[in-house]
Amino acid sequence: MSTTLQQVPVLNDAFFGLEPQTVLAHFSEILKIPRRSHEEDQMVAYIQRWADSYGYTWKVDDHKNIVVFVPATTTCTHLEPICYQAHTDMVCVGDTHWPIEIEIRDGWVGTLGRTQTLGADNGLGCAMMMALAEEENHGPLELLFTSDEEDDFSGCEHFDRNFFGLKARYLVNLDTPHFGRITIASAGFRYLESTLQITRTAPVAGKVFMIEIEKMPGGHSGEDVHQYRGNALKLMGQVLSRLPKGWKLIDIEGGEKGNSIPQASMATILLPDGVSADFQATTDAAMYSKEILRCAEMQFDITPISSHKQPMADECQDQIVSLLLRLPNGVKAMSYELEELPELSTTPSLLQIKAGDILWMKQQIRGATDNMIDELATSLQTIYQKHGFTSGKKGSGRSWIQNKEHRLIKSIQAAFAATDYEGILSGNHGAIEPGALCGDPANPAFDAAGSFGVWIKYEHKETEQFSLVALEKTWNVVKYLASNPLSV
């Protein structure tokens, strides 16, 4: 084996003395690599350099999916190949910069000061796969690193197993962020993108104010949608509806990512001369939400500013505020079979004003079946259209359910039992890639799939963090599964 300094992972100082060292060393390197969705080139290059240093063959497609082929060790040549899979991109929220600085508090790893997302989702999955290839005992491995999972699933949606020449029939996804859970079902999703042409009036004399809502609970729009965390876009609609009569809207925006619950929103308003600057009702609405959400960190401010931009026409303003008030947000149906698992939900997630004075909104729908998603999407499109918006479906992912009696699932359960980890079968309201890779009954990329991973809290938020105890337990499961025959 030949290596260079660039290919040898350097352990972050914060991880000295902690286990598992090989996984933490690779994650230390991953923390240095910019890898927003659709910008994973440097991460792919790191994987290529690492594979070359060990003499492993690899292949990459036009969508930045890469597969590394790792032969079995001499003790495990009798084992059948398994494909392990993780995604290379991450959600970037907060003061995003690289290298990502970290700190450890009470056994939890997060970013220094909790000022940006950590990228444990799914950097830890990638790190475990690379560390697994360096173990002394494992069967033949096909390590699939997919792209763009955090945006539109375009990597796995374009995955072609024939292009890569895979032999593995079974997929093990390492993107379940729960303690001791084995995921055998996940929701499908669909995005709606809607636009409104903004019209503006002649300049109006008066005072301009900026209204800001920040540091709401936020979170993952699938994993956290049932936890009643509020929505900064919905709250902005309530706040604006309580402004003094005669106010004018100039600008508005909010949200961070298409698959995150909005933590922040901003609006610029004008109070024409003669209109009272009485913001008591507006402030009361914000403070009420802060109280019922038990969110002491939430910030609400109304600040005088200067602006020369013309206000929106009254009809346009009314359409926007009325839409924000009416749009559904949160859980629409819960599962009857799996405890605390939503079956259908929706999240208005992004609002921006784009070039040409086009107001653009993005809303996500998640559901256990395509029919549920389609029905809600049709209902939402009707709401947008009644408010003057042009609305269309943009991007989707399939739902997935795996027979719990399949030998792969039995093997994963056996690995959990052998390493003294819980291994509870569960579903996931967040979409994960087995949906794209196994959810199409007409053309599945794999015959079966199961998912588990490291316990991560506060995904898609600046406070994202993972448990070192859970990492070690998960790593033991990965090693056991890769070095033992599958259940018959």
Long-range contacts (C-beta under 8 A, 24 or more apart in sequence): 1-53, 1-54, 1-55, 2-53, 3-53, 4-49, 4-53, 6-49, 7-49, 7-50, 7-52, 7-53, 8-53, 12-102, 14-102, 14-103, 14-104, 14-109, 18-468, 19-472, 20-131, 20-471, 20-472, 20-475, 22-131, 22-134, 23-124, 23-127, 23-128, 23-131, 23-471, 23-475, 24-127, 24-471, 25-131, 26-126, 26-127, 26-130, 26-131, 27-120, 27-123, 27-124, 27-127, 30-119, 30-123, 30-126, 30-127, 31-98, 31-99, 31-100, 31-102, 31-119, 31-123, 32-98, 32-99, 32-100, 33-98, 34-98, 35-88, 35-89, 35-90, 35-119, 35-123, 36-89, 36-90, 36-92, 36-96, 37-89, 37-90, 37-91, 37-147, 37-148, 37-149, 37-150, 37-151, 37-152, 38-89, 38-147, 38-148, 38-151, 39-89, 40-64, 40-88, 40-89, 40-147, 40-148, 43-88, 43-89, 43-126, 43-145, 44-88, 44-145, 44-147, 47-88, 47-126, 47-130, 47-145, 50-130, 54-133, 54-134, 56-133, 59-163, 59-164, 59-165, 61-158, 61-159, 61-160, 61-163, 61-164, 62-158, 63-147, 63-148, 63-154, 63-155, 63-158, 63-159, 64-88, 64-147, 64-148, 64-155, 65-144, 65-145, 65-146, 65-147, 65-155, 65-156, 65-158, 65-159, 66-144, 66-145, 67-142, 67-143, 67-144, 67-145, 67-164, 67-166, 68-133, 68-141, 68-142, 68-143, 68-145, 69-140, 69-141, 69-142, 69-143, 70-133, 70-138, 70-140, 70-141, 70-142, 70-143, 71-140, 72-138, 72-139, 72-140, 72-141, 73-135, 73-136, 73-137, 73-138, 75-136, 75-137, 75-483, 76-137, 76-138, 76-139, 76-482, 76-483, 77-139, 77-140, 78-139, 78-485, 79-139, 79-140, 79-483, 79-484, 79-485, 79-486, 80-139, 80-140, 80-168, 80-169, 80-485, 80-486, 81-139, 81-140, 81-141, 81-142, 81-167, 81-168, 82-139, 82-140, 82-141, 82-142, 82-168, 82-170, 82-171, 82-172, 82-481, 82-482, 82-486, 83-141, 83-142, 83-143, 83-144, 83-166, 83-168, 83-170, 83-171, 83-172, 83-446, 84-128, 84-129, 84-132, 84-141, 84-142, 84-143, 84-144, 84-171, 84-172, 84-174, 84-478, 84-482, 85-125, 85-143, 85-144, 85-145, 85-146, 85-171, 85-172, 85-173, 85-174, 85-175, 85-433, 85-437, 86-122, 86-124, 86-125, 86-126, 86-128, 86-129, 86-144, 86-145, 86-146, 86-173, 86-174, 86-175, 87-122, 87-125, 87-126, 87-145, 87-146, 87-147, 87-148, 87-149, 87-150, 87-155, 87-156, 87-175, 87-433, 88-122, 88-126, 88-145, 88-146, 88-147, 89-147, 89-148, 89-149, 89-150, 89-151, 90-117, 90-119, 90-121, 90-122, 90-123, 90-150, 91-117, 91-119, 91-121, 91-150, 91-257, 91-259, 91-260, 91-459, 91-460, 92-116, 92-117, 92-257, 93-117, 93-218, 93-256, 93-257, 93-260, 93-263, 93-460, 93-461, 93-462, 94-461, 94-462, 95-462, 104-468, 105-465, 107-467, 107-468, 107-469, 108-457, 108-465, 108-466, 108-467, 108-468, 109-465, 109-466, 109-468, 110-463, 110-464, 110-465, 111-462, 111-464, 114-462, 114-463, 114-465, 115-462, 116-462, 117-460, 117-461, 117-462, 117-464, 118-464, 118-465, 118-466, 119-464, 120-454, 120-456, 120-464, 120-465, 120-466, 121-150, 121-175, 121-177, 121-456, 121-459, 121-460, 121-464, 122-149, 122-174, 122-175, 122-453, 124-174, 124-453, 124-454, 124-456, 124-466, 124-471, 125-173, 125-174, 125-175, 125-453, 125-454, 128-174, 128-474, 128-475, 128-478, 129-174, 131-475, 132-478, 132-479, 132-482, 135-479, 135-482, 135-483, 137-479, 137-482, 137-483, 138-479, 138-482, 138-483, 139-482, 139-483, 140-167, 140-168, 141-482, 142-166, 142-167, 142-168, 144-171, 146-433, 149-175, 149-433, 150-257, 150-259, 151-258, 151-259, 151-395, 152-191, 152-395, 153-395, 153-397, 153-431, 153-433, 153-436, 156-433, 156-436, 156-437, 157-397, 157-436, 159-436, 159-437, 159-445, 161-445, 161-446, 168-446, 169-446, 169-447, 169-448, 170-408, 170-446, 170-447, 170-448, 170-449, 170-450, 170-486, 171-434, 171-437, 171-438, 171-445, 171-446, 171-448, 171-449, 171-450, 172-408, 172-412, 172-449, 172-450, 172-451, 172-452, 172-481, 173-432, 173-433, 173-434, 173-449, 173-450, 173-451, 173-453, 174-451, 174-452, 174-453, 174-474, 174-478, 175-432, 175-433, 175-451, 175-453, 176-428, 176-432, 176-451, 176-452, 176-453, 177-223, 177-453, 177-454, 177-455, 177-456, 177-457, 177-459, 178-426, 178-453, 178-455, 179-422, 179-455, 179-467, 179-470, 180-416, 180-421, 180-422, 180-423, 180-424, 180-473, 181-422, 181-423, 181-424, 181-425, 181-426, 181-452, 182-409, 182-412, 182-413, 182-416, 182-423, 182-424, 182-425, 182-426, 182-450, 182-451, 182-452, 183-426, 183-427, 183-428, 183-432, 183-450, 183-451, 183-452, 184-401, 184-402, 184-403, 184-404, 184-409, 184-425, 184-426, 184-427, 184-450, 184-451, 185-338, 185-368, 185-399, 185-400, 185-401, 185-402, 185-427, 185-428, 186-399, 186-400, 186-427, 186-428, 186-429, 186-430, 186-431, 186-432, 186-434, 186-435, 186-451, 187-222, 187-342, 187-343, 187-366, 187-367, 187-368, 187-399, 187-428, 187-429, 187-430, 187-431, 187-435, 188-366, 188-367, 188-368, 188-369, 188-370, 188-373, 188-396, 188-397, 188-398, 188-399, 188-400, 188-431, 188-435, 188-439, 189-222, 189-259, 189-364, 189-365, 189-366, 189-367, 189-373, 189-396, 189-397, 189-431, 190-364, 190-365, 190-373, 190-377, 190-393, 190-395, 190-396, 190-397, 191-258, 191-362, 191-363, 191-364, 191-365, 191-393, 191-394, 191-395, 191-396, 192-362, 192-363, 192-364, 192-365, 192-377, 192-380, 192-381, 192-384, 192-391, 192-392, 192-393, 192-394, 193-360, 193-361, 193-362, 193-391, 193-392, 193-394, 194-360, 194-361, 194-362, 194-363, 194-381, 194-384, 194-389, 194-390, 194-391, 194-392, 195-358, 195-359, 195-360, 195-361, 195-389, 195-390, 195-391, 196-316, 196-319, 196-320, 196-358, 196-359, 196-387, 196-388, 196-389, 196-390, 197-356, 197-357, 197-358, 197-359, 198-312, 198-316, 198-353, 198-357, 198-358, 198-359, 199-312, 199-313, 199-315, 199-316, 200-310, 200-311, 200-312, 200-313, 200-316, 200-357, 201-248, 201-310, 201-311, 201-312, 201-313, 201-314, 202-310, 203-308, 203-310, 204-248, 204-270, 204-272, 204-310, 204-311, 205-272, 205-273, 206-248, 206-270, 206-271, 206-272, 206-273, 206-275, 207-270, 207-271, 207-277, 207-304, 208-250, 208-268, 208-269, 208-270, 208-271, 208-304, 208-305, 208-306, 208-307, 209-268, 209-269, 209-270, 209-271, 209-277, 209-302, 209-303, 209-304, 209-305, 210-266, 210-267, 210-268, 210-269, 210-301, 210-302, 210-303, 210-305, 211-236, 211-239, 211-240, 211-266, 211-267, 211-268, 211-269, 211-282, 211-301, 211-302, 212-264, 212-265, 212-266, 212-299, 212-300, 212-301, 212-302, 212-303, 213-239, 213-254, 213-264, 213-265, 213-266, 213-286, 213-298, 213-299, 213-300, 214-263, 214-264, 214-298, 214-299, 214-300, 214-301, 215-263, 215-264, 215-295, 215-297, 215-298, 215-299, 216-261, 216-262, 216-263, 216-264, 216-293, 216-295, 216-298, 217-261, 217-263, 217-293, 217-295, 218-256, 218-260, 218-261, 218-262, 218-263, 218-460, 218-461, 219-260, 219-261, 219-458, 219-459, 219-460, 219-461, 220-259, 220-260, 220-261, 220-430, 220-459, 220-460, 221-259, 221-260, 221-261, 221-345, 221-347, 221-349, 221-364, 221-366, 221-430, 221-460, 222-259, 222-342, 222-345, 222-366, 222-428, 222-429, 222-430, 222-431, 223-428, 223-429, 223-430, 223-459, 224-261, 224-459, 225-261, 225-330, 225-331, 225-342, 225-345, 225-347, 225-366, 225-429, 226-330, 226-331, 226-334, 226-340, 226-342, 226-345, 226-429, 228-293, 228-330, 229-261, 229-293, 230-261, 230-289, 230-293, 230-295, 231-261, 231-262, 231-329, 231-330, 231-347, 231-348, 232-262, 232-263, 232-264, 232-265, 233-262, 233-265, 233-324, 233-327, 233-348, 233-349, 233-351, 234-324, 234-325, 234-327, 234-329, 234-348, 235-265, 235-285, 235-286, 235-289, 236-265, 236-267, 236-324, 237-321, 237-323, 237-324, 237-325, 238-285, 238-289, 238-325, 239-267, 239-282, 239-285, 239-286, 239-300, 240-267, 240-269, 240-282, 240-321, 240-324, 241-321, 241-325, 242-281, 242-282, 242-284, 242-285, 243-269, 243-279, 243-281, 243-282, 244-271, 244-275, 244-276, 244-277, 244-278, 244-279, 245-275, 246-271, 246-272, 246-274, 246-275, 247-271, 247-275, 248-272, 248-311, 248-312, 248-317, 249-311, 249-312, 249-316, 249-317, 249-320, 249-321, 250-307, 250-309, 250-310, 250-311, 250-312, 251-309, 251-353, 252-320, 252-351, 252-353, 252-359, 253-351, 253-352, 253-353, 254-350, 254-351, 255-348, 255-349, 255-350, 255-351, 255-362, 256-350, 256-460, 257-349, 257-350, 257-460, 258-349, 258-350, 258-362, 258-364, 259-349, 259-364, 259-460, 260-349, 260-460, 260-461, 261-347, 261-349, 262-348, 262-349, 262-350, 263-461, 265-351, 268-305, 268-307, 268-309, 270-307, 270-311, 315-388, 316-388, 319-387, 319-388, 319-389, 320-359, 320-387, 322-387, 323-361, 323-383, 323-384, 323-387, 323-389, 324-348, 326-383, 326-387, 327-363, 327-380, 327-383, 328-376, 328-380, 332-376, 333-372, 335-368, 335-427, 338-426, 338-427, 341-426, 341-427, 341-428, 341-429, 342-366, 342-429, 343-367, 343-368, 343-372, 343-429, 344-368, 344-372, 344-373, 344-376, 345-429, 346-376, 346-380, 361-389, 362-394, 366-429, 366-430, 366-431, 367-399, 368-399, 368-427, 369-399, 370-398, 370-399, 397-431, 397-435, 397-436, 398-435, 398-436, 398-439, 398-440, 399-431, 399-435, 399-439, 400-432, 400-434, 400-435, 400-438, 400-439, 400-449, 401-427, 402-434, 402-438, 402-448, 402-449, 402-450, 403-448, 406-448, 407-448, 407-486, 407-487, 407-488, 408-448, 408-449, 408-450, 408-486, 409-448, 409-450, 410-487, 411-481, 411-484, 411-486, 411-487, 412-450, 412-452, 412-477, 412-481, 414-484, 414-487, 415-477, 415-480, 415-481, 415-484, 416-452, 416-477, 418-480, 418-484, 419-473, 419-476, 419-477, 419-480, 421-473, 421-474, 421-476, 421-477, 452-477
